[in-house]
Amino acid sequence: MKRNFDNEMKLEFISKSANEAFARIAVAAFVSQLDPTIEELADIKTAVSEAVTNCIIHGYEDKQGIVKIKAKLKQNKEGKYRLRMVTIKDMAEILGISTTTVSNVIHGKTNQVSQKTVERVEKLLEEYEYVPNISARNLANNSSGIIGMAIKGRKDRCDNLIANSFFGNLVSAIEAEIRARGYFLMLYISDDVNELMRYVSTWNVDGLILLGMLHDDFARIKSKYKKPAVLIDSYAPRNVADYVNVGLDDEQACYDMAKYLLENGHRKIAFLADNMEGVDYQRYMGFLRAMHDHGLETNEDNLIMIHPGILERRSNMQEIYEKSKNYTAFMCCSDYYAVMLIIMTIAQWAFGGDATHYVFCQLIATVFTIPSMLPFYRQGQALAGIAKQPFGISRERICHALFAAGIMACFGISLNNLISMMKLTEISMGYQQANTDFYGSTIGMEILCLAVFTPILEELVFRGILFGRLKDMLSKPFAVGISALIFAAVHVNIVQFIYALILGVVLALLMDRAGNVYASMIGHMTANFIAVVRTETHWLDFSVRGDAVSWIFSLVVLGAGIVLMWRYLSDRKTIA
């Protein structure tokens, strides 16, 4: 069934980011015939903007193409355009049939409807992209069609529960099963059970799933909520009757694990947990039962508690590592803590040093984070209209790299000298702690982490993504200044703030001059490499003694950096 539209438009343009605003305005002007509200018009503009941007970035990633937009308007029988969704009544009028017939086809009740009529209705549904009114359908069925899910979180352990792989995958799997059966999921997360009770008691849902409940949490919720409820991985008191919990037998599982260790000759076994509630308590009970069945006594030394707070965890893990030398086996309440302990052990064994675990973990973090940052950097390039250049070696890039390395070497050496001679390092406890963390490992590990991977990651984030987007929205001086301030702020202490602020300005200008982030990466690597080597070898100690020679040397090096920077930025023929 072919329908004729009263008004329509077609728009074609080259896949350049500059055309996104044009497309947005053009479609908005066409839609203005519908007399939309400001909110409706804003939604339409956003949809067009996102669609066009996705076409440019993902559809024509490395080449130019044509983006096409088609819009159609149809008047109702009163001769007016409408923005609202088509209804069953509208479609019945269009087809000349009853609303009951249209409703029966929508809901699969086609026994009393001819095949020809079914096809006509289905074709119209597809044409209008009809979506049933859920509220009306549920009212007719005396059902909400919604399954509620309430999760008790732990802010001291995880700021974003859904970001946790276990909870994220669990919620995703539950939602998929609920949707497959024609229902919808309503989700609420809070670490306050009273807040959960208030909201859950008002929900008009057909059933409730509860996750992470402890002690009497379920009993309190059950007193307010009378519809069917299922617990997942929860621990209700034994005196609560008629409840269903989907979970593991944690006590028996840990009993079997401890039994396995004992049968393999281990007698000095420690249990690592972060609390004595719920799952941790159940698992600890299994551990104790296995130790008792093998005639072994346990005391407080067998239970090692880890602080769940993020700020406390690092020092606490170092303490645990020291205690681990007294045991031949560890049972950990979670795989997360087990992995942390393994990483720390490997780092200490392979590289040594009191603070190696910090550098080692930083190295691992940067290695895994860098690939995830690359798509955002490329997207930023596309939105800013920067031509993407494949990574490779050319004479031009070598020149950019040499200038960047020379400039940052001069600035890095001189600024470190001046800050040290002005005694700023002595008044900043944060800087002293950072130095202990950074330079407590082997020089090889420090170079790999601090002078290679960290500069790559930081340049992708602060120059490639942040500065690139700011430059697209603001004037260059403002973009340089704001990106440098943010870069400095994340270094926390006053010494590194001053140092990073100046270098942040220089690095942003290097990237702007080179047209890509590779020059600033080389410069950042150079500065960090010199900092690591001079700290570990003391080869520049003569320049920080505070005498006249030290000051003259530092100022001359700083001047050389400024001259080199001016030459690089102002003389375009230098690179050509």
BELURFEN-V776261 format. One record per residue. N is the residue number from 1. RES is the residue in three letters. PSI is psi as a letter, one per 20 degrees, with the letter a starting at -180 (NA if undefined). D_CENTER is the distance of its C-alpha to the mean C-alpha in Angstrom with 1 decimal. Layout:
N_RES_PSI_D_CENTER / N_RES_PSI_D_CENTER
This chain:
1_MET_o_47.1 / 2_LYS_p_46.5 / 3_ARG_q_45.9 / 4_ASN_p_46.6 / 5_PHE_q_44.3 / 6_ASP_h_45.9 / 7_ASN_q_43.5 / 8_GLU_r_40.9 / 9_MET_q_39.3 / 10_LYS_p_37.9 / 11_LEU_p_35.8 / 12_GLU_p_35.2 / 13_PHE_r_33.7 / 14_ILE_q_32.4 / 15_SER_m_28.6 / 16_LYS_q_28.1 / 17_SER_h_25.3 / 18_ALA_h_28.2 / 19_ASN_i_29.5 / 20_GLU_g_26.5 / 21_ALA_h_28.1 / 22_PHE_g_31.5 / 23_ALA_g_30.4 / 24_ARG_g_28.8 / 25_ILE_h_32.0 / 26_ALA_g_34.3 / 27_VAL_g_32.8 / 28_ALA_h_32.8 / 29_ALA_h_36.4 / 30_PHE_g_37.4 / 31_VAL_i_35.8 / 32_SER_i_37.6 / 33_GLN_h_40.6 / 34_LEU_i_39.0 / 35_ASP_l_39.1 / 36_PRO_r_35.5 / 37_THR_r_34.2 / 38_ILE_h_31.9 / 39_GLU_g_29.0 / 40_GLU_g_29.9 / 41_LEU_h_30.3 / 42_ALA_g_26.9 / 43_ASP_g_25.3 / 44_ILE_g_27.3 / 45_LYS_g_26.4 / 46_THR_g_22.7 / 47_ALA_g_23.2 / 48_VAL_g_25.4 / 49_SER_g_23.0 / 50_GLU_g_20.1 / 51_ALA_g_22.6 / 52_VAL_g_24.2 / 53_THR_g_21.1 / 54_ASN_h_20.0 / 55_CYS_g_23.5 / 56_ILE_g_23.6 / 57_ILE_g_20.4 / 58_HIS_h_20.4 / 59_GLY_h_24.1 / 60_TYR_l_25.6 / 61_GLU_g_23.1 / 62_ASP_j_25.8 / 63_LYS_r_28.8 / 64_GLN_q_30.3 / 65_GLY_a_31.3 / 66_ILE_p_32.4 / 67_VAL_p_30.4 / 68_LYS_p_32.5 / 69_ILE_p_32.3 / 70_LYS_p_34.8 / 71_ALA_q_35.5 / 72_LYS_q_38.3 / 73_LEU_q_40.0 / 74_LYS_p_42.6 / 75_GLN_q_45.1 / 76_ASN_a_46.1 / 77_LYS_i_49.8 / 78_GLU_j_50.2 / 79_GLY_k_49.3 / 80_LYS_q_46.0 / 81_TYR_q_42.5 / 82_ARG_q_39.8 / 83_LEU_i_36.1 / 84_ARG_r_35.9 / 85_MET_q_35.2 / 86_VAL_q_38.4 / 87_THR_r_40.0 / 88_ILE_h_42.1 / 89_LYS_g_45.1 / 90_ASP_g_44.4 / 91_MET_h_44.2 / 92_ALA_g_47.4 / 93_GLU_g_49.2 / 94_ILE_g_48.1 / 95_LEU_i_49.2 / 96_GLY_k_52.3 / 97_ILE_r_51.6 / 98_SER_q_50.9 / 99_THR_h_47.6 / 100_THR_g_48.2 / 101_THR_g_48.3 / 102_VAL_g_45.0 / 103_SER_g_43.4 / 104_ASN_g_44.8 / 105_VAL_g_43.4 / 106_ILE_h_39.9 / 107_HIS_j_40.0 / 108_GLY_j_41.7 / 109_LYS_m_45.1 / 110_THR_j_47.1 / 111_ASN_h_50.2 / 112_GLN_j_52.3 / 113_VAL_p_50.9 / 114_SER_q_52.3 / 115_GLN_h_50.2 / 116_LYS_g_50.9 / 117_THR_g_49.6 / 118_VAL_g_46.5 / 119_GLU_g_45.8 / 120_ARG_g_46.4 / 121_VAL_g_44.1 / 122_GLU_h_41.3 / 123_LYS_h_41.7 / 124_LEU_h_41.5 / 125_LEU_g_38.4 / 126_GLU_h_36.7 / 127_GLU_g_38.0 / 128_TYR_i_36.7 / 129_GLU_l_33.4 / 130_TYR_p_34.5 / 131_VAL_p_32.2 / 132_PRO_q_34.2 / 133_ASN_o_34.1 / 134_ILE_g_32.4 / 135_SER_g_34.0 / 136_ALA_g_37.5 / 137_ARG_g_37.2 / 138_ASN_h_36.1 / 139_LEU_g_38.9 / 140_ALA_h_41.4 / 141_ASN_j_40.3 / 142_ASN_l_40.3 / 143_SER_q_36.7 / 144_SER_h_33.3 / 145_GLY_j_31.7 / 146_ILE_p_28.6 / 147_ILE_p_27.4 / 148_GLY_q_25.7 / 149_MET_o_23.2 / 150_ALA_p_22.9 / 151_ILE_p_20.7 / 152_LYS_o_21.6 / 153_GLY_r_18.6 / 154_ARG_n_18.8 / 155_LYS_h_17.1 / 156_ASP_i_18.7 / 157_ARG_h_16.9 / 158_CYS_o_13.5 / 159_ASP_h_12.0 / 160_ASN_n_9.9 / 161_LEU_h_12.2 / 162_ILE_h_10.8 / 163_ALA_h_7.7 / 164_ASN_p_10.7 / 165_SER_h_12.0 / 166_PHE_g_15.4 / 167_PHE_h_15.0 / 168_GLY_g_12.7 / 169_ASN_h_15.3 / 170_LEU_g_18.1 / 171_VAL_g_17.4 / 172_SER_g_16.8 / 173_ALA_g_20.1 / 174_ILE_g_22.0 / 175_GLU_h_21.0 / 176_ALA_g_22.3 / 177_GLU_h_25.5 / 178_ILE_g_26.1 / 179_ARG_h_25.7 / 180_ALA_h_28.0 / 181_ARG_j_30.6 / 182_GLY_j_30.5 / 183_TYR_r_28.7 / 184_PHE_q_25.6 / 185_LEU_p_23.1 / 186_MET_p_22.7 / 187_LEU_p_20.0 / 188_TYR_p_20.2 / 189_ILE_p_18.5 / 190_SER_q_20.2 / 191_ASP_j_21.3 / 192_ASP_o_24.7 / 193_VAL_h_27.0 / 194_ASN_h_29.3 / 195_GLU_g_26.7 / 196_LEU_g_26.0 / 197_MET_g_29.8 / 198_ARG_g_30.3 / 199_TYR_g_27.9 / 200_VAL_h_28.8 / 201_SER_h_32.5 / 202_THR_i_32.2 / 203_TRP_p_30.3 / 204_ASN_m_32.6 / 205_VAL_q_31.1 / 206_ASP_i_33.0 / 207_GLY_r_31.4 / 208_LEU_p_28.9 / 209_ILE_p_26.5 / 210_LEU_p_25.8 / 211_LEU_p_23.2 / 212_GLY_j_23.3 / 213_MET_q_26.6 / 214_LEU_q_28.8 / 215_HIS_d_32.5 / 216_ASP_j_33.9 / 217_ASP_g_30.8 / 218_PHE_g_31.8 / 219_ALA_h_35.4 / 220_ARG_g_34.6 / 221_ILE_h_32.5 / 222_LYS_h_35.2 / 223_SER_h_37.8 / 224_LYS_h_36.1 / 225_TYR_p_34.9 / 226_LYS_i_37.7 / 227_LYS_r_36.2 / 228_PRO_p_35.0 / 229_ALA_q_32.1 / 230_VAL_p_30.5 / 231_LEU_q_28.7 / 232_ILE_p_26.0 / 233_ASP_l_25.8 / 234_SER_r_27.7 / 235_TYR_n_30.7 / 236_ALA_q_33.4 / 237_PRO_q_36.7 / 238_ARG_h_39.4 / 239_ASN_i_41.7 / 240_VAL_p_39.5 / 241_ALA_r_41.1 / 242_ASP_l_40.0 / 243_TYR_q_36.3 / 244_VAL_p_34.2 / 245_ASN_p_31.4 / 246_VAL_o_29.5 / 247_GLY_a_28.4 / 248_LEU_q_29.6 / 249_ASP_n_32.7 / 250_ASP_h_30.9 / 251_GLU_g_34.1 / 252_GLN_h_35.9 / 253_ALA_g_33.0 / 254_CYS_h_32.9 / 255_TYR_g_36.7 / 256_ASP_h_36.7 / 257_MET_g_34.3 / 258_ALA_h_36.4 / 259_LYS_g_39.5 / 260_TYR_g_38.3 / 261_LEU_g_37.8 / 262_LEU_g_41.2 / 263_GLU_i_42.9 / 264_ASN_j_41.7 / 265_GLY_i_43.3 / 266_HIS_p_40.7 / 267_ARG_h_42.1 / 268_LYS_n_39.9 / 269_ILE_p_36.7 / 270_ALA_q_34.1 / 271_PHE_p_31.6 / 272_LEU_p_28.3 / 273_ALA_r_26.8 / 274_ASP_j_25.0 / 275_ASN_r_27.3 / 276_MET_l_30.4 / 277_GLU_q_29.4 / 278_GLY_c_28.7 / 279_VAL_h_27.4 / 280_ASP_g_27.8 / 281_TYR_g_31.4 / 282_GLN_g_32.3 / 283_ARG_h_31.2 / 284_TYR_h_33.1 / 285_MET_h_36.2 / 286_GLY_g_36.1 / 287_PHE_g_36.0 / 288_LEU_g_38.9 / 289_ARG_g_41.0 / 290_ALA_g_40.7 / 291_MET_g_41.7 / 292_HIS_g_44.6 / 293_ASP_h_45.8 / 294_HIS_j_46.2 / 295_GLY_k_48.2 / 296_LEU_p_45.7 / 297_GLU_q_45.3 / 298_THR_q_41.9 / 299_ASN_a_41.3 / 300_GLU_h_38.6 / 301_ASP_h_38.0 / 302_ASN_i_36.7 / 303_LEU_o_33.9 / 304_ILE_o_31.2 / 305_MET_p_28.8 / 306_ILE_p_25.4 / 307_HIS_p_23.9 / 308_PRO_h_20.7 / 309_GLY_p_19.7 / 310_ILE_g_17.1 / 311_LEU_h_19.7 / 312_GLU_i_22.5 / 313_ARG_h_21.0 / 314_ARG_g_21.6 / 315_SER_h_25.3 / 316_ASN_g_25.8 / 317_MET_h_24.6 / 318_GLN_g_27.1 / 319_GLU_g_29.8 / 320_ILE_h_29.0 / 321_TYR_g_29.3 / 322_GLU_g_32.7 / 323_LYS_h_33.8 / 324_SER_h_32.8 / 325_LYS_i_35.7 / 326_ASN_i_38.0 / 327_TYR_q_36.9 / 328_THR_i_37.1 / 329_ALA_q_34.3 / 330_PHE_p_31.3 / 331_MET_p_30.1 / 332_CYS_q_26.5 / 333_CYS_i_25.4 / 334_SER_q_22.0 / 335_ASP_h_20.8 / 336_TYR_g_18.0 / 337_TYR_h_20.9 / 338_ALA_g_23.0 / 339_VAL_g_20.6 / 340_MET_g_20.3 / 341_LEU_h_24.1 / 342_ILE_g_24.6 / 343_ILE_g_22.5 / 344_MET_g_24.4 / 345_THR_g_27.7 / 346_ILE_g_27.2 / 347_ALA_g_26.3 / 348_GLN_g_29.3 / 349_TRP_g_31.6 / 350_ALA_h_30.7 / 351_PHE_h_30.3 / 352_GLY_r_31.8 / 353_GLY_q_31.5 / 354_ASP_h_30.6 / 355_ALA_j_27.1 / 356_THR_h_26.3 / 357_HIS_h_23.6 / 358_TYR_g_21.6 / 359_VAL_g_22.0 / 360_PHE_g_21.6 / 361_CYS_h_18.3 / 362_GLN_h_17.1 / 363_LEU_g_18.5 / 364_ILE_g_16.7 / 365_ALA_g_13.3 / 366_THR_h_14.1 / 367_VAL_h_15.6 / 368_PHE_h_12.6 / 369_THR_h_10.1 / 370_ILE_g_12.8 / 371_PRO_h_13.0 / 372_SER_h_9.4 / 373_MET_h_10.4 / 374_LEU_g_13.7 / 375_PRO_h_13.2 / 376_PHE_h_11.9 / 377_TYR_g_14.9 / 378_ARG_h_17.2 / 379_GLN_g_16.2 / 380_GLY_h_16.9 / 381_GLN_g_20.2 / 382_ALA_g_21.2 / 383_LEU_h_20.7 / 384_ALA_i_22.6 / 385_GLY_k_25.3 / 386_ILE_p_25.1 / 387_ALA_p_26.8 / 388_LYS_p_24.8 / 389_GLN_p_26.8 / 390_PRO_q_26.4 / 391_PHE_p_26.2 / 392_GLY_r_29.7 / 393_ILE_p_32.6 / 394_SER_r_35.0 / 395_ARG_g_37.5 / 396_GLU_g_35.6 / 397_ARG_h_32.4 / 398_ILE_g_34.4 / 399_CYS_g_36.0 / 400_HIS_g_32.7 / 401_ALA_g_31.4 / 402_LEU_g_34.7 / 403_PHE_g_34.8 / 404_ALA_g_31.2 / 405_ALA_g_32.1 / 406_GLY_g_35.4 / 407_ILE_g_34.0 / 408_MET_h_31.2 / 409_ALA_g_33.7 / 410_CYS_g_36.1 / 411_PHE_g_33.6 / 412_GLY_g_32.0 / 413_ILE_g_35.4 / 414_SER_g_37.0 / 415_LEU_g_34.2 / 416_ASN_g_33.9 / 417_ASN_g_37.7 / 418_LEU_g_38.1 / 419_ILE_g_35.5 / 420_SER_g_37.1 / 421_MET_h_40.6 / 422_MET_j_39.8 / 423_LYS_k_38.9 / 424_LEU_h_35.5 / 425_THR_h_34.0 / 426_GLU_i_36.5 / 427_ILE_i_35.3 / 428_SER_o_31.6 / 429_MET_h_30.7 / 430_GLY_g_27.0 / 431_TYR_g_28.1 / 432_GLN_h_30.4 / 433_GLN_g_27.8 / 434_ALA_g_25.4 / 435_ASN_g_28.3 / 436_THR_g_29.0 / 437_ASP_g_25.5 / 438_PHE_g_25.4 / 439_TYR_k_29.0 / 440_GLY_j_29.7 / 441_SER_a_29.3 / 442_THR_q_31.3 / 443_ILE_h_31.5 / 444_GLY_g_30.3 / 445_MET_g_27.0 / 446_GLU_g_26.6 / 447_ILE_g_27.3 / 448_LEU_g_24.9 / 449_CYS_g_22.0 / 450_LEU_h_22.9 / 451_ALA_i_24.8 / 452_VAL_f_23.0 / 453_PHE_g_19.4 / 454_THR_g_18.3 / 455_PRO_h_20.0 / 456_ILE_g_18.5 / 457_LEU_g_14.9 / 458_GLU_h_16.0 / 459_GLU_h_18.0 / 460_LEU_g_15.4 / 461_VAL_g_13.2 / 462_PHE_h_16.1 / 463_ARG_g_18.8 / 464_GLY_g_17.6 / 465_ILE_g_14.8 / 466_LEU_g_15.7 / 467_PHE_h_19.5 / 468_GLY_g_19.7 / 469_ARG_h_18.4 / 470_LEU_h_20.5 / 471_LYS_h_23.5 / 472_ASP_h_23.2 / 473_MET_h_23.4 / 474_LEU_r_25.7 / 475_SER_q_28.6 / 476_LYS_g_28.1 / 477_PRO_g_29.4 / 478_PHE_g_26.9 / 479_ALA_g_24.0 / 480_VAL_g_25.1 / 481_GLY_g_25.7 / 482_ILE_g_22.5 / 483_SER_h_20.3 / 484_ALA_h_22.6 / 485_LEU_g_22.4 / 486_ILE_g_18.7 / 487_PHE_g_18.9 / 488_ALA_h_21.7 / 489_ALA_h_20.2 / 490_VAL_i_17.4 / 491_HIS_i_20.4 / 492_VAL_f_21.6 / 493_ASN_q_25.3 / 494_ILE_h_28.1 / 495_VAL_g_29.2 / 496_GLN_h_26.0 / 497_PHE_g_25.3 / 498_ILE_g_28.6 / 499_TYR_g_28.2 / 500_ALA_h_24.6 / 501_LEU_g_25.7 / 502_ILE_g_28.7 / 503_LEU_h_26.9 / 504_GLY_h_24.0 / 505_VAL_g_26.8 / 506_VAL_g_28.5 / 507_LEU_h_25.4 / 508_ALA_g_24.5 / 509_LEU_h_28.2 / 510_LEU_g_28.2 / 511_MET_g_25.4 / 512_ASP_g_27.1 / 513_ARG_g_30.4 / 514_ALA_h_29.3 / 515_GLY_j_27.3 / 516_ASN_r_24.3 / 517_VAL_i_22.1 / 518_TYR_h_24.2 / 519_ALA_g_26.9 / 520_SER_h_24.7 / 521_MET_g_23.1 / 522_ILE_g_26.7 / 523_GLY_g_27.7 / 524_HIS_g_24.9 / 525_MET_g_25.7 / 526_THR_g_29.4 / 527_ALA_g_29.0 / 528_ASN_h_26.9 / 529_PHE_g_29.4 / 530_ILE_g_32.3 / 531_ALA_g_30.8 / 532_VAL_g_30.4 / 533_VAL_g_33.8 / 534_ARG_h_35.7 / 535_THR_g_34.3 / 536_GLU_h_35.2 / 537_THR_i_38.5 / 538_HIS_k_39.7 / 539_TRP_i_41.2 / 540_LEU_j_40.7 / 541_ASP_h_42.0 / 542_PHE_h_45.2 / 543_SER_j_43.2 / 544_VAL_k_41.9 / 545_ARG_i_45.3 / 546_GLY_j_45.7 / 547_ASP_a_49.1 / 548_ALA_h_50.2 / 549_VAL_g_49.3 / 550_SER_g_45.7 / 551_TRP_g_45.3 / 552_ILE_g_47.1 / 553_PHE_g_45.0 / 554_SER_g_41.7 / 555_LEU_h_42.8 / 556_VAL_g_44.2 / 557_VAL_g_41.0 / 558_LEU_g_39.0 / 559_GLY_g_41.6 / 560_ALA_g_41.3 / 561_GLY_g_37.5 / 562_ILE_g_38.2 / 563_VAL_g_41.0 / 564_LEU_g_38.9 / 565_MET_g_36.1 / 566_TRP_g_38.6 / 567_ARG_g_40.2 / 568_TYR_g_36.9 / 569_LEU_h_35.8 / 570_SER_h_39.2 / 571_ASP_n_41.1 / 572_ARG_h_39.6 / 573_LYS_i_42.4 / 574_THR_g_41.2 / 575_ILE_g_38.6 / 576_ALA_NA_40.6
